[in-house]
Amino acid sequence: MVRSPALSRRLRVRGQDAFETQEFTPENWNDFERLFRKYHGVQAGCWCMFYHRDGPTGPLESAERQDQNRKDHRALLLRGHAHGVLVYHEGQVVGWCQFGRREDLPRVERGRKYKSHPDLLAPPAAWRITCFFVDRPFRHKGVARMALYAALDAIARKGGGIVEAYPATQKHAVATWFGSAGMFERAGFRVIHPFGRSNVLVRRRVAPNGR
């Protein structure tokens, strides 16, 4: 069962002051931008746009690509096609989780890893959880876990359905931004099949409104 929105939005972790979550909206875009600018857009300037795109951005130079990613993410947010959760500590944004409808994050299913077991992917997932990022001083404090539960709550409020993700089975996996397999399994996800050498595809069904 998905935790209630109230529990997801405020949590005391390992003796720390409470962490809080907010769903990603145009009103808190500046907070998202502040966190990502601190790390030069994260993952070589991705600005969490990689899975929103069908393919590469083309022959842009690095700085141009980073700026285009930032602008494109904000444009998607304003049109209602970008979703996520921000985690705060004492008013400072310290964590991020991206989720979205399957059609808004199409790049996952373009790859061979996703297509390798088509018989296990029916019916198609309604939602995907693709990326986590935590400010360095706040890592290993449960921030990603809190963001995951808040994302599941948000999905429940938006109608629920099958949710899938691609977490890592070891901490040295290349694609660690997907989160850890253990974290997802504790949240009720089950492994469907391998997703590359060090990740797995997991799924669970979320009921509408968290019931």
Secondary structure, DSSP 8 states (H G I E B T S, - for coil): ----HHHHHEE--TT---EEEEE--GGGHHHHHHHHHHTTTSTTTTTT-GGGSSS---S--HHHHHHHHHHHHHHHHHTT--EEEEEEETTEEEEEEEEEEGGGSGGGGGSHHHHT-GGGS-S--SEEEEEEEE-GGGTTSSHHHHHHHHHHHHHHHTT-EEEEE--BSSTT-TTGGG-BHHHHHHTT-EEEEE-SSSBEEEEEEE-GGG-
